Amino acid sequence: MAYELLKHYGPQIDSLSELCISHDQIPQELYTKHEVKRGLRDISGQGVLAGLTEIGEIKAYDIVDGNMVPTEGQLFYRGHEIKDLVRGFMADERQGFDEITYLLLFGELPNMLQLNEFRTMMRDFTQLPKHFVRDIIMKVPTKDVMNILARSVLTLYGYDPNPDDTSIPNVLRQCLELIARFPMIAVYGYQAHQYYDYGNSFYVHNPKPEYGVAENILHMLREDSQFTALEARILDLALVLHMEHGGGNNSTFTTHVVSSSGTDTYSAVAASLGSLKGPRHGGANVKVTMMFDDMKLHIRDWTDEDEIRDYLKRILNREAFDRSGLIYGMGHAVYSLSDPRADIFRSFVRKLSDAKGEHQAFELYERVERLAPKVIAEERRMYKGVSANVDFYSGFVYELLGLPPELYTPIFAIARIVGWSAHRIEELISNGKIIRPAYKAVGEKKEYVPLKERR
């Protein structure tokens, strides 16, 4: 039916689209004339101050004599530097997801008793409503797992006995349930897609209460449920590094904007999922792996730096890969000298690539990371430094773990729902105004023409 309508109305839609383009294309010079900070950022990359938060902080520069001086990037969760947090749970050879979730939500690190009680509660919240997998996930499968997540979140509203109550205890309960349920929804959604769209075997493993989140993802995803300790630790690390990134990133800002209207938790989280799905935000790591796949096909010698430089130049000149002119995984809206998440990832990715027999591929990533900023500086006018961001290595990690590309962005969501939850609660507690920035109208004023006189 939809196809027949599209076939019938296609020419008319094309014509109407031309009207949209002719009337909605605002001249670029007007943005400069009216001093509009597009993307809510100035030319140096500094964001427009839109709010205050105690949850996450990004530090990428110092102010010296009134000037911004780039520094090595730092990321703080509730005042704790991310490198210290990672060093803590990695040194103990334990999973960090629950501990860092507790920190972001409640503002302090838990002691052993608090952590164990929290883990028990989160495992109890994991269970989905009866028949939810059959009726919601299996009956309407789709190749886009992010859409399955969003649809499932909105459907869970109907299972909630008190969905519109925005009191903090109720919102916290809703957020904890969503955090606990996201891994099941994502993995089961992927399995349903594989079964219905490709005819692959459909198996549903229940999560194990003794497993952490990363362990359960691997357990539920793999047919034999087998994984190594190194695999689980690195996936857990990836989740922790993606949990939070300040209030200004696109999806978290969406959480603040939508929450400020007073709407329910399910609507706020669904809106944030829609933001994260975009290739300019959560979908970037998929683009990195696709770019490297193309690079491996077109570079004969992965150790030849001149050949690598030539390929990177062709990307920038829109002559290679997707012709976008972008070297994916390089550069960040805030960081300039380094992204601390990429720095942390690098050493662990080396261990995983060695374990998987992919050391040569890892060395190619290292060469591109080193050469790309130099090539970009030669080919582009730069206002700040360029370095590898977390997406540069995360897609490679997921590839080494054998995770399907359809789950790359959903895994980001499984982590970032923690940050969204913390920011939603902060927005509601701070009781701020509804967020409404200004847009200046630049269209010309027109006289009304009666219908019979229009041409």
C-alpha positions in Angstrom: 0.0 0.0 0.0 2.7 2.5 1.0 4.7 1.6 -2.1 1.7 2.1 -4.4 1.0 5.5 -2.8 4.6 6.5 -3.2 4.6 5.4 -6.8 1.4 7.4 -7.5 2.4 10.6 -5.6 6.2 10.5 -6.3 6.3 13.2 -8.9 4.0 15.5 -6.8 6.2 14.9 -3.7 9.3 15.8 -5.8 7.7 19.0 -7.0 6.7 19.9 -3.4 10.2 19.2 -2.2 11.5 21.7 -4.7 9.2 24.3 -3.0 10.7 23.4 0.4 14.2 23.9 -0.9 13.4 27.2 -2.6 11.8 28.7 0.5 13.8 27.2 3.3 17.4 27.8 2.2 18.7 30.5 4.4 21.8 32.3 3.0 25.0 31.5 4.9 26.0 35.1 5.2 22.9 35.9 7.3 24.2 33.7 10.1 27.4 35.8 10.3 25.5 39.0 10.0 23.2 38.2 12.9 26.0 36.6 14.9 24.2 33.3 15.1 26.3 30.6 16.8 25.4 27.6 14.6 25.3 24.4 16.6 25.3 26.6 19.7 29.1 26.8 19.3 31.4 29.7 18.3 34.2 29.4 15.7 36.7 28.2 18.4 34.4 25.3 19.3 33.4 26.8 22.7 29.8 26.1 23.5 27.1 28.6 24.4 26.5 28.3 28.1 22.9 27.0 28.4 22.9 25.4 31.9 24.8 24.2 34.9 25.5 20.6 35.9 27.3 18.7 38.7 27.3 15.4 36.8 29.9 15.5 34.1 32.7 17.9 33.0 34.9 18.1 30.0 38.1 20.1 30.2 39.9 20.8 26.9 41.6 24.2 27.4 42.8 26.7 30.0 42.2 30.4 30.0 45.5 32.3 30.0 45.5 36.1 29.8 41.9 36.0 28.5 42.9 33.5 25.7 41.9 29.8 25.3 45.0 27.6 25.4 44.3 24.0 24.4 45.3 21.3 26.9 45.2 17.5 26.9 41.5 16.5 27.3 40.1 15.5 30.6 36.7 14.0 31.5 35.2 14.0 35.0 32.3 12.0 36.3 30.9 13.8 39.5 34.3 15.3 40.0 36.3 12.1 39.5 38.6 12.0 36.5 37.7 9.1 34.3 41.2 7.8 34.2 41.2 7.4 37.9 37.8 5.6 37.9 38.9 3.2 35.2 42.2 2.6 36.9 40.3 1.7 40.1 38.0 -1.0 38.8 40.5 -2.3 36.2 43.2 -2.8 38.9 40.7 -4.9 40.9 39.8 -6.9 37.8 36.1 -6.2 38.2 33.3 -4.8 36.1 32.8 -1.1 36.5 29.3 -0.5 35.0 27.2 -0.8 38.2 29.7 1.2 40.3 29.9 4.1 37.8 26.1 4.1 37.3 25.7 4.5 41.1 28.3 7.4 41.0 26.5 9.2 38.2 23.0 8.8 39.6 23.7 9.5 43.3 26.8 11.7 43.3 29.2 9.5 45.3 31.1 6.2 44.9 29.4 3.3 46.7 31.0 1.2 49.4 30.9 -2.6 49.1 27.5 -3.0 50.9 25.9 -0.2 48.8 27.3 -1.6 45.6 26.1 -5.2 46.3 22.6 -3.9 47.2 22.4 -1.8 44.1 23.5 -4.7 41.9 20.8 -6.9 43.4 18.1 -4.3 42.8 19.3 -3.7 39.2 19.2 -7.4 38.4 15.6 -7.6 39.7 14.7 -4.6 37.5 16.0 -6.4 34.4 12.9 -8.5 33.8 10.6 -7.3 31.0 6.8 -7.4 31.3 5.2 -10.7 30.5 4.9 -11.4 26.7 6.8 -8.1 26.0 9.4 -9.9 23.9 6.8 -11.8 21.9 4.2 -9.0 21.4 6.5 -5.9 21.1 9.9 -7.0 19.9 9.2 -10.1 17.8 5.9 -9.1 16.1 7.3 -5.9 14.4 11.0 -6.6 13.8 13.1 -4.0 12.0 16.7 -3.8 10.9 17.3 -0.6 13.0 17.7 -1.6 16.6 17.7 2.0 17.7 14.1 2.2 16.4 13.3 -1.0 18.3 14.7 0.6 21.5 12.7 3.8 21.0 9.4 1.9 20.2 9.9 -0.4 23.2 10.6 2.6 25.5 7.4 4.3 24.5 5.4 1.0 24.8 6.7 0.5 28.3 4.8 3.7 29.2 1.6 1.6 28.8 2.9 -1.1 31.3 3.7 1.5 34.0 1.0 2.0 36.6 2.2 5.6 37.2 3.9 6.8 34.0 3.3 10.5 34.3 4.4 11.0 37.9 7.5 13.2 37.7 8.3 13.0 41.5 11.9 12.0 42.0 11.3 8.6 43.5 9.0 7.6 40.6 11.4 9.0 37.9 14.3 7.3 39.6 12.4 4.0 39.6 11.6 4.4 35.9 15.2 5.3 35.0 16.6 2.3 36.9 14.2 0.0 35.1 15.2 1.4 31.7 18.9 1.1 32.4 18.4 -2.5 33.5 16.2 -3.4 30.5 18.1 -1.7 27.6 20.6 -4.6 27.0 17.8 -7.2 26.7 15.7 -5.0 24.4 18.7 -4.3 22.1 20.0 -7.8 21.9 16.5 -9.4 21.5 15.6 -6.8 18.9 18.7 -7.7 16.9 18.0 -11.4 17.2 14.4 -10.9 15.9 15.7 -8.9 12.9 18.2 -11.6 12.0 15.5 -14.3 12.2 12.7 -12.6 10.3 14.8 -10.7 7.8 17.6 -13.1 7.1 16.2 -16.5 8.2 18.9 -17.0 10.8 18.4 -19.1 13.9 16.5 -17.3 16.7 17.7 -18.0 20.2 16.8 -16.1 23.4 19.1 -16.4 26.4 17.8 -15.0 29.6 20.3 -12.7 31.4 22.2 -14.3 34.3 21.9 -12.6 37.6 25.5 -13.4 38.5 26.8 -11.6 35.3 27.5 -7.9 34.8 26.0 -5.9 32.0 28.8 -6.5 29.6 28.9 -10.2 30.3 25.2 -10.5 29.8 25.4 -8.7 26.4 27.9 -11.2 25.2 26.0 -14.1 26.8 22.7 -13.1 25.2 24.2 -12.3 21.8 26.3 -15.4 21.2 24.7 -18.7 20.3 27.0 -20.6 22.6 27.0 -17.9 25.3 30.8 -18.1 25.6 33.2 -15.2 26.1 36.6 -14.5 27.6 37.3 -12.4 30.6 39.3 -10.0 28.5 36.3 -9.6 26.1 33.9 -8.8 28.9 36.3 -6.4 30.6 36.9 -4.4 27.4 33.2 -4.2 26.6 32.5 -3.1 30.2 35.2 -0.4 29.7 33.5 0.7 26.5 30.2 1.1 28.3 31.8 3.1 31.2 33.6 5.5 28.7 30.3 6.2 26.9 28.1 6.7 29.9 28.4 10.5 30.3 29.8 13.4 28.4 28.5 16.6 30.0 25.1 18.3 29.5 25.9 19.8 26.1 26.2 16.7 23.9 23.3 16.5 21.5 21.4 13.6 23.1 21.9 14.7 26.7 20.9 18.3 25.8 17.8 16.7 24.2 17.1 15.0 27.6 17.3 18.5 29.3 15.2 20.2 26.7 12.4 17.6 26.7 12.5 17.1 30.5 12.2 20.8 31.0 8.7 20.6 29.4 7.5 18.4 32.3 6.9 15.4 30.1 7.2 11.7 31.2 10.4 9.8 31.4 9.6 7.5 28.5 9.0 10.4 26.1 12.2 12.1 27.2 14.3 8.9 26.7 12.7 8.2 23.4 13.6 11.7 22.2 17.2 11.2 23.3 17.4 7.9 21.5 16.3 9.7 18.3 19.2 12.1 18.7 21.8 9.5 19.4 20.8 7.5 16.4 22.1 10.2 14.0 25.4 9.5 12.2 26.8 12.8 13.5 26.4 11.6 17.1 26.1 7.9 18.0 26.4 6.4 14.6 30.0 7.7 13.9 31.8 4.5 15.0 30.0 2.5 12.3 31.4 5.0 9.7 34.9 4.5 11.1 34.9 0.8 10.6 33.4 1.2 7.1 36.1 3.7 6.3 38.8 1.3 7.4 37.3 -1.5 5.4 37.5 0.7 2.3 41.0 1.7 3.2 42.2 -1.9 3.5 40.9 -2.6 0.0 42.6 0.4 -1.6 45.9 0.5 0.3 48.2 -2.3 -0.8 50.9 -1.9 1.9 49.4 -1.1 5.3 52.9 -0.1 6.6 53.5 2.5 3.7 52.9 5.9 5.3 53.0 7.7 2.0 50.2 5.5 0.6 48.1 6.1 3.8 48.7 9.8 3.5 47.6 9.8 -0.1 44.4 7.9 0.8 43.6 10.3 3.6 44.1 13.3 1.2 41.7 11.7 -1.3 39.1 11.4 1.5 39.4 15.0 2.4 39.2 16.0 -1.3 36.0 13.9 -1.6 37.7 11.4 -3.9 37.6 8.3 -1.7 35.3 6.3 0.6 31.8 8.0 0.9 32.9 11.3 -0.8 31.9 13.3 2.3 35.3 14.9 2.9 35.4 13.6 6.4 38.0 11.4 8.1 35.7 9.7 10.6 36.9 9.3 14.2 39.1 12.3 13.9 38.3 15.6 15.6 35.7 16.5 18.3 33.5 19.5 19.0 35.2 20.1 22.3 38.6 18.2 22.5 41.5 19.4 20.5 44.8 17.9 21.7 43.3 14.6 22.9 40.2 12.7 23.8 40.8 11.0 27.2 38.4 8.2 26.2 40.5 7.4 23.1 43.7 7.5 25.2 42.2 5.0 27.7 40.9 2.7 25.0 44.2 2.5 23.0 46.2 0.3 25.4 43.3 -2.1 25.9 42.5 -2.3 22.2 46.1 -3.3 21.7 45.7 -6.3 24.1 42.4 -7.3 22.4 43.8 -7.1 18.9 46.8 -9.2 19.9 44.5 -11.8 21.5 42.4 -11.9 18.3 45.4 -12.0 15.9 44.6 -8.6 14.5 47.8 -6.8 15.4 48.5 -5.5 11.9 45.0 -4.0 11.8 45.7 -2.2 15.1 49.0 -0.8 13.8 47.1 0.6 10.7 44.7 2.4 13.2 47.7 3.8 15.0 49.3 5.0 11.8 46.1 6.7 10.7 45.7 8.3 14.2 49.2 9.7 13.9 49.0 10.8 10.2 45.5 12.1 9.9 45.9 15.3 12.0 48.9 16.3 9.9 47.1 15.7 6.7 44.0 17.6 7.9 46.3 20.6 8.9 47.8 20.6 5.4 44.5 20.4 3.6 42.1 22.4 5.8 42.0 25.7 7.6 41.9 24.7 11.3 40.7 26.8 14.3 41.7 24.2 16.9 43.6 21.0 17.1 42.4 17.6 15.8 42.9 14.3 17.5 41.3 10.9 17.5 38.0 10.7 19.4 36.4 7.7 21.2 34.6 6.6 18.0 37.9 6.0 16.3 38.6 3.0 18.4 35.2 1.9 19.7 34.0 0.5 16.3 37.3 -1.5 16.0 36.7 -2.9 19.5 33.2 -4.0 18.7 34.4 -5.5 15.4 37.1 -7.5 17.3 34.4 -8.6 19.8 32.4 -9.9 16.8 29.5 -7.6 17.6 27.3 -6.8 14.6 27.3 -3.2 13.2 23.5 -3.1 13.9 24.4 -3.1 17.6 27.2 -0.5 17.7 24.9 2.5 18.3 22.5 0.6 20.6 25.5 -0.3 22.8 26.2 3.4 23.0 22.6 3.9 24.1 22.9 1.1 26.7 25.7 3.2 28.3 24.4 6.7 27.7 21.0 6.0 29.2 22.8 6.2 32.6 23.9 9.8 31.8 20.5 10.7 30.4 18.9 9.5 33.6 21.2 11.5 35.8 20.6 14.6 33.8 16.8 14.2 33.7 16.8 13.9 37.5 19.0 16.9 37.8 16.8 18.9 35.5 13.7 18.0 37.5 15.3 18.7 40.9 16.7 22.0 39.7 13.2 23.0 38.6 14.4 25.2 35.8 12.4 27.0 33.1 11.3 25.3 29.9 14.2 25.6 27.5 13.4 27.9 24.7 16.2 29.6 22.8 15.5 32.3 20.2 15.4 32.1 16.4 15.4 35.3 14.4 13.0 35.5 11.5 14.7 36.6 8.3 12.0 36.0 5.8 10.3 39.0 4.0 6.9 40.2 4.9 4.1 39.5 2.4 0.7 40.7 1.5 -2.2 38.3 1.7 -3.6 37.3 -1.8 -7.2 35.9 -2.0 -7.3 32.4 -3.2 -9.1 33.3 -6.5 -6.4 35.8 -7.4 -3.4 33.5 -6.9 -1.6 32.2 -9.9 
